[in-house]
């Protein structure tokens, strides 16, 4: 099969990742039985994109069929250029970079800056080092959840962002991450994360509408459960806002996703955009 890249295939589509298809054998089996018929992408020509694409806001991955990732990837670069004033010499880090699909437009934009991608998945980090780093100034590091430290100096970064990672963190770890990110951000630096926020609007929607979202309550916690039985944390909004305040952030904007059918947004998850104030 020409240009087939199993690491890309297994990590590009979020529904495939959620199904725990994480080996070459599983990925090939899925592509043979489903992916080929569904016309799914099998590889990414990073060099061609970085050299030839001149449209900042273009939709890089037109064939993706997961609305949460698609919405974020389509709008993210234009958003950070406008709202974060992201310059071409900015220093940024992404937590949970995966194969950096979301970040390729940003990497291209910050021609005189630095990009650092962090992930716990060694296969993804090695893929990025082979496929992306040779063509640009992008660094990728493997990290562990047990001792999460961003390998940057104090006050070094202009922006840190993370999609989906916080959904898997217990609330105590959310606080640790926020504190560590504060350490490496410059004063006035930007933090963007995606979460699921639990509030009165959410509760009302779940009670009055027959929506597809499945909610599980256990030991005082709330979880969102997907079709594969995987759980994501749904945080009380006041708790998250208090943690951000304690960690010295000021919330700039909350963009509510349509996971609970209360928003017309093209984004599935809720997005928090905050600024470090000290």
URFENTA-V605328 format. One line per field, one symbol per residue. phi: phi as a letter, one per 30 degrees, with the letter a starting at -180 (. if undefined). A space follows every 10 residues. Layout:
# URFENTA-V605328
phi=???
This chain:
# URFENTA-V605328
phi=.didbddddd cdcddddddi cbbddddddd dddbddddhd dcabddeddd dcdccecddd bdcdccdddd ddddcddddd dddchdcdcd cbbccidhci edceddeddd dccbbbcbad cddddddddd ccedcacbcb bdbcddbdbd dbdehcccab bacieddccd dddedddddd deeddddidc cbbcbcccbd dddddddccc cddccbcahi ccbccddcid cbdccddddd dddddddicc dcaccddcdc icbcddcddd cccbbdca
